[in-house]
Amino acid sequence: MTSGRGGLQPRKQPRQARAELTRQRILAAAAHVFAEYGYAAGTTNRIAEQAQISIGSLYQYYPNKDAILMELLARHLEVGMAAAARQQDEGPLRPLEDVIRGYVRLAIDNHLDDPQLLRVMIEQAPRSPELLEKTSRYQQARTAYVRKLIEDHPESRVADVHIAARLVVSTVELLVHQLIAAPDPLDPARLENELVTMLTGYLAGGSQGGGASAP
């Protein structure tokens, strides 16, 4: 469902510093409102009030709250991908446990800033074609990244590297999201240790299926 005004793209791309500051205020206000009220009750009127601008000014930048949520989610995905890219350039080969710990810690850190907002974005956002496509590209990029991490690692014993990468990505993304954003969240350090132990054991222990690696 959408909020009644067509389009999911921002209306105005700021060219001046003042306009960019206004857009940042809208996004910060929306993050606060969505986290506090949820998506359904997080209206554009509440966002405008939180941002201390008129509703007309808000609509100059975004046609509806869907477009605002899309930009918040896009920024979240971009931050995660940028952090993963920096992690890829960390230098010489490390032990498999350290490699997996780096990936798990990255996912946890990416959920700690505002877990309730992430819960709204993932669980309550409308499933628009644009959102589904962006999320799919993100998952494909994460899978390719993890596959590269384990593909040639001497400690890896999995038979099908592609499936192993998908399992690692899905396990980390789903469990971290569920357990960090839960009403009774797990301690991040303990969650990290248990996930690393589980995934390292799987990757280093090898699969029992005996299938060939995916092309």
C-alpha positions as CSV (number, residue, x, y, z in Angstrom):
1,M,0.0,0.0,0.0
2,T,1.2,3.5,-0.7
3,S,0.2,6.8,1.0
4,G,-1.9,8.2,-1.7
5,R,0.5,10.3,-3.7
6,G,2.1,8.7,-6.7
7,G,5.7,8.0,-7.2
8,L,8.5,6.6,-5.1
9,Q,11.3,8.8,-6.2
10,P,12.4,12.1,-4.5
11,R,10.9,15.1,-6.3
12,K,13.7,17.5,-5.7
13,Q,17.4,16.9,-5.9
14,P,19.0,19.7,-3.8
15,R,21.6,21.8,-5.6
16,Q,22.2,24.3,-2.8
17,A,23.5,23.6,0.7
18,R,20.3,25.0,2.3
19,A,18.1,22.6,0.3
20,E,20.4,19.7,1.1
21,L,20.1,20.5,4.8
22,T,16.3,20.6,4.5
23,R,16.3,17.1,2.9
24,Q,18.6,15.8,5.7
25,R,16.2,17.2,8.3
26,I,13.3,15.4,6.6
27,L,15.1,12.1,6.5
28,A,16.3,12.4,10.1
29,A,12.7,13.3,11.2
30,A,11.3,10.4,9.3
31,A,13.7,8.0,10.9
32,H,12.6,9.2,14.3
33,V,8.9,9.1,13.5
34,F,9.0,5.6,11.9
35,A,11.0,4.2,14.8
36,E,8.6,5.7,17.4
37,Y,5.2,5.3,15.7
38,G,5.8,2.5,13.1
39,Y,5.1,2.8,9.4
40,A,1.3,3.0,9.4
41,A,1.1,5.8,11.9
42,G,4.3,7.5,10.7
43,T,2.4,10.1,8.6
44,T,3.9,12.8,6.5
45,N,2.3,15.3,8.9
46,R,4.2,13.9,11.8
47,I,7.4,13.9,9.8
48,A,6.9,17.5,8.8
49,E,6.2,18.5,12.4
50,Q,9.3,16.6,13.6
51,A,11.4,18.3,10.9
52,Q,9.9,21.7,11.8
53,I,8.8,22.4,8.3
54,S,5.5,22.8,6.6
55,I,3.8,19.8,4.9
56,G,4.0,21.7,1.6
57,S,7.7,22.0,2.0
58,L,8.0,18.3,2.6
59,Y,6.1,17.5,-0.5
60,Q,8.5,19.7,-2.5
61,Y,11.1,17.0,-1.8
62,Y,9.1,13.8,-1.5
63,P,5.7,12.8,-2.9
64,N,4.8,10.5,0.0
65,K,6.2,8.7,3.0
66,D,7.0,5.6,0.7
67,A,9.6,7.7,-1.1
68,I,11.1,8.8,2.2
69,L,11.3,5.3,3.4
70,M,12.8,4.1,0.1
71,E,15.6,6.7,0.5
72,L,16.3,5.7,4.1
73,L,16.5,2.0,3.1
74,A,18.7,2.9,0.1
75,R,21.1,4.7,2.4
76,H,21.2,1.8,4.8
77,L,22.1,-0.6,2.0
78,E,24.7,1.8,0.6
79,V,26.4,2.1,4.0
80,G,26.5,-1.7,4.4
81,M,28.0,-2.1,0.9
82,A,30.6,0.6,1.4
83,A,31.7,-1.0,4.7
84,A,31.9,-4.4,3.0
85,A,34.0,-2.9,0.2
86,R,36.4,-1.5,2.8
87,Q,36.6,-4.8,4.5
88,Q,37.5,-6.6,1.3
89,D,40.7,-4.5,1.1
90,E,42.0,-5.5,4.5
91,G,45.1,-7.1,3.2
92,P,46.6,-10.6,3.6
93,L,44.6,-13.8,4.1
94,R,43.3,-14.2,7.6
95,P,42.1,-17.3,9.4
96,L,38.6,-18.4,8.4
97,E,37.2,-17.6,11.8
98,D,38.6,-14.0,11.6
99,V,37.1,-13.6,8.1
100,I,33.6,-14.8,9.3
101,R,33.9,-12.7,12.5
102,G,34.6,-9.6,10.4
103,Y,31.5,-10.3,8.2
104,V,29.2,-11.0,11.2
105,R,30.5,-7.9,13.1
106,L,29.8,-5.8,10.1
107,A,26.2,-6.9,9.9
108,I,25.7,-6.4,13.7
109,D,27.3,-2.9,13.6
110,N,25.0,-2.0,10.7
111,H,22.0,-2.9,12.8
112,L,23.0,-1.1,16.0
113,D,22.4,2.5,15.1
114,D,18.6,2.3,15.1
115,P,17.3,-1.3,15.2
116,Q,13.7,-0.2,15.5
117,L,13.9,1.8,12.4
118,L,15.4,-1.1,10.5
119,R,12.6,-3.3,11.8
120,V,10.0,-0.9,10.3
121,M,11.9,-0.7,7.0
122,I,12.2,-4.5,6.6
123,E,8.9,-5.7,8.2
124,Q,6.4,-2.9,7.5
125,A,7.5,-1.1,4.4
126,P,5.3,-1.6,1.3
127,R,6.8,-4.1,-1.1
128,S,7.2,-1.9,-4.2
129,P,8.9,-3.2,-7.3
130,E,11.7,-0.6,-6.8
131,L,12.2,-1.8,-3.2
132,L,12.3,-5.4,-4.2
133,E,14.8,-4.8,-7.0
134,K,17.1,-2.8,-4.7
135,T,16.9,-5.4,-2.0
136,S,17.6,-8.2,-4.6
137,R,20.7,-6.4,-5.9
138,Y,21.9,-5.9,-2.4
139,Q,21.5,-9.6,-1.6
140,Q,23.3,-10.6,-4.8
141,A,26.2,-8.3,-4.0
142,R,26.4,-9.7,-0.5
143,T,26.4,-13.3,-1.7
144,A,29.1,-12.5,-4.3
145,Y,31.2,-10.9,-1.5
146,V,30.9,-13.8,0.9
147,R,31.5,-16.3,-1.9
148,K,34.8,-14.5,-2.6
149,L,35.7,-14.6,1.1
150,I,35.3,-18.4,1.3
151,E,35.9,-19.6,-2.3
152,D,39.7,-20.0,-2.2
153,H,40.2,-20.0,1.6
154,P,42.4,-23.0,2.5
155,E,40.3,-23.8,5.6
156,S,37.0,-23.9,3.7
157,R,35.6,-27.5,3.2
158,V,32.2,-26.8,1.7
159,A,31.4,-28.6,-1.6
160,D,29.1,-26.0,-3.1
161,V,30.5,-22.5,-2.5
162,H,27.6,-20.7,-4.0
163,I,25.0,-22.4,-1.8
164,A,27.3,-21.9,1.2
165,A,27.6,-18.2,0.5
166,R,23.8,-17.9,0.2
167,L,23.3,-19.7,3.5
168,V,25.8,-17.6,5.3
169,V,24.3,-14.3,4.0
170,S,20.7,-15.4,4.8
171,T,21.6,-16.7,8.2
172,V,23.5,-13.6,9.2
173,E,21.0,-11.1,7.8
174,L,17.9,-12.8,9.2
175,L,19.2,-13.7,12.6
176,V,21.0,-10.4,13.2
177,H,17.9,-8.5,12.2
178,Q,15.6,-10.6,14.3
179,L,17.7,-10.8,17.4
180,I,19.0,-7.2,17.5
181,A,15.7,-5.6,16.8
182,A,13.7,-7.8,19.1
183,P,11.9,-6.4,22.1
184,D,14.4,-8.4,24.2
185,P,17.5,-8.1,22.0
186,L,20.5,-10.4,22.5
187,D,23.8,-8.9,23.7
188,P,25.7,-8.1,20.4
189,A,29.0,-9.6,21.6
190,R,27.4,-12.9,22.6
191,L,25.4,-13.0,19.4
192,E,28.6,-12.4,17.4
193,N,30.5,-15.2,19.2
194,E,27.8,-17.8,18.7
195,L,27.2,-16.9,15.0
196,V,30.9,-17.1,14.3
197,T,31.2,-20.4,16.0
198,M,28.2,-21.8,14.1
199,L,29.2,-20.6,10.7
200,T,32.9,-21.3,11.0
201,G,32.1,-24.9,12.0
202,Y,29.8,-25.3,9.0
203,L,32.4,-23.9,6.5
204,A,35.4,-25.6,7.9
205,G,33.6,-28.9,8.6
206,G,32.5,-29.4,5.0
207,S,29.1,-30.4,3.6
208,Q,27.9,-33.9,3.4
209,G,26.0,-33.6,0.1
210,G,29.1,-34.2,-2.1
211,G,27.9,-32.0,-4.8
212,A,30.2,-30.1,-7.1
213,S,30.7,-26.4,-6.7
214,A,28.2,-24.2,-8.6
215,P,29.6,-22.6,-11.8
